[in-house]
Amino acid sequence: MDKRLLDILCCPVSKMPLRPLGKRELDALNDAIGAGKVDTVAGAAVHERVGEGLITTDHKVIYRVEDGIPVMLPEEGIGTTQLTGFPAG
């Protein structure tokens, strides 16, 4: 992802800065998705693996990146509190 874009993006709800998901975080998220244990903030089940994502710097919300475009809709965020054993950065 373009560093200039990343520098200006923030969570639309908390206004926290974002950073790319690391490999361990992405693997943990996709393992939970595969187990059927992930919902969006709006309560919709997440069925598709995430190839790339952004996470708030406080590690509370993940946003998918699809085809290089961040999906920054508040209702599409994925809260990390539902992810048992999610790595802390």
N, C-alpha and C positions, 0 to 999 in steps of 0.2 A: 504494500500500500504506500502511496505517495506520502512522504514525511510531512510535506506542507499541509496536505489534507488532514492528516492525523493530528497535527498541531492545533488545528482550529475546531476539530470535532469534540463534542462533549455529550454526556448523557442528556437527553431532552428533559428528563424529570429532575435529576439531582444536580445537573450541571457539572458533575465530576468529569475530569479528563479521562480519556480512554487510551488504552495501549493494546497492541495485538495479543491474542491468546498465544501462550507458549505451547509447545508440543505436549507436555504432560497435562496441561489444562484441557487442551483440545481432545486428547485421548480420553480423559476422565469424562468429559461432556459426552462424547460419542458413545462411550461404554454405557452411560446412563440412558442415552437415547435408545440404544439398541435393546436395553432392558425394559423399555417402555415406562421410564420413571421421570420424564421431563415434560413440563408444561411451560407455556409462555406466561408472562405476567397476567395476561387476560384469561388464563385457564385452559387454553387450547393445547392439546397434546402435540408434542413435537415428534414427528416420525422420521424425518430425513436427517441424515448425518450432516454435521457442519464441517465444511472444508476449510473455512477461515472465519475468524471472529474477532471482535473487539471486546474488551472487558474494562469496566470502570476501575480506576486506580484504587478504589476501596474494596475491590473484589466482590461486589454485590450483584452486578447485572452484566450479562453478556448480550451482545448484539451480533447477529449473523452478518457476514459479508458475502454477497452473491454476485458473481461475475465482476469482482473488484469494487462493487458498490455497497457501502454500509447500509443496512436496513435499520434506520434509526427511529422507527415507530415505537412509541412507549409500550403499546400493547404487544409488540413482537419481542420485547426483551425477555431474557431467560434469567430468572433469579437463581443465584448460586446456593442459597440456603437449602434448596431441595436436593442438592447434589451431595450425597454422603461421601465424606472423605475427599472433597474437592481440594486440589493443591492450592496452597496460599501463595501463589505467585511464582 
